[in-house]
Amino acid sequence: MLSGIGSTGVLLIVLVALLLFGPSKLPELGRAFGKTLREFKNGAKEWMPDEESPQHKEIVDGKARNDG
């Protein structure tokens, strides 16, 4: 998710958040962000076919046939 942001970018984001919200609010914001991210991932898993499902195998086989 953060593959395009280096360590300097992450540090800059943390410093800006610290200045905007203060040190007492950061843990609460971190928990809320983590919970939101976890819910998003769980919701995305419901929409994505399981790797063992027939739908996933059809998609993979179809791409393999189209590629060559």
C-alpha contacts under 8 A as a table, 3 or more apart, distances in Angstrom:
res1	aa1	res2	aa2	distance
1	M	4	G	7.93
2	L	5	I	5.41
3	S	6	G	7.43
5	I	8	T	7.81
5	I	9	G	5.52
5	I	10	V	6.62
6	G	9	G	5.22
6	G	10	V	6.40
7	S	10	V	5.13
7	S	11	L	6.14
8	T	11	L	5.09
8	T	12	L	6.14
9	G	12	L	5.04
9	G	13	I	6.21
10	V	13	I	5.09
10	V	14	V	6.23
11	L	14	V	5.13
11	L	15	L	6.18
12	L	15	L	5.11
12	L	16	V	6.18
13	I	16	V	5.20
13	I	17	A	6.13
14	V	17	A	5.08
14	V	18	L	6.05
15	L	18	L	4.97
15	L	19	L	6.22
16	V	19	L	5.10
16	V	20	L	6.10
17	A	20	L	5.07
17	A	21	F	5.83
17	A	22	G	7.44
17	A	26	L	7.48
18	L	21	F	5.51
18	L	22	G	4.91
18	L	23	P	5.90
18	L	26	L	6.92
19	L	22	G	5.70
21	F	24	S	7.80
21	F	25	K	5.82
21	F	26	L	6.70
22	G	25	K	5.79
22	G	26	L	6.71
23	P	26	L	5.51
23	P	27	P	7.88
24	S	27	P	6.98
25	K	28	E	5.50
25	K	29	L	6.33
26	L	29	L	5.03
26	L	30	G	6.05
27	P	30	G	5.01
27	P	31	R	6.22
28	E	31	R	5.21
28	E	32	A	6.24
29	L	32	A	5.08
29	L	33	F	6.06
30	G	33	F	5.08
30	G	34	G	6.07
31	R	34	G	5.09
31	R	35	K	6.09
32	A	35	K	5.15
32	A	36	T	6.13
33	F	36	T	5.13
33	F	37	L	6.09
34	G	37	L	5.10
34	G	38	R	6.07
35	K	38	R	5.10
35	K	39	E	6.19
36	T	39	E	5.17
36	T	40	F	6.15
37	L	40	F	5.04
37	L	41	K	6.22
38	R	41	K	5.18
38	R	42	N	6.22
39	E	42	N	5.09
39	E	43	G	6.09
40	F	43	G	5.08
40	F	44	A	6.12
41	K	44	A	5.02
41	K	45	K	6.20
42	N	45	K	5.13
42	N	46	E	6.61
43	G	46	E	5.29
43	G	47	W	6.84
44	A	47	W	5.25
44	A	48	M	6.25
45	K	48	M	5.09
45	K	49	P	7.56
46	E	49	P	7.51
49	P	53	S	6.54
49	P	55	Q	6.49
49	P	56	H	5.63
50	D	53	S	5.22
50	D	56	H	6.44
51	E	56	H	5.59
51	E	57	K	7.23
52	E	56	H	6.86
52	E	57	K	7.24
53	S	56	H	5.44
53	S	57	K	6.58
54	P	57	K	5.11
54	P	58	E	6.16
55	Q	58	E	5.14
55	Q	59	I	6.30
56	H	59	I	5.13
56	H	60	V	6.21
57	K	60	V	5.11
57	K	61	D	5.90
58	E	61	D	5.12
58	E	62	G	5.88
59	I	62	G	5.15
59	I	63	K	6.28
60	V	63	K	5.23
60	V	64	A	6.23
61	D	64	A	5.04
61	D	65	R	6.21
62	G	65	R	5.18
62	G	66	N	6.18
63	K	66	N	5.06
63	K	67	D	6.06
64	A	67	D	5.19
64	A	68	G	6.54
65	R	68	G	5.56
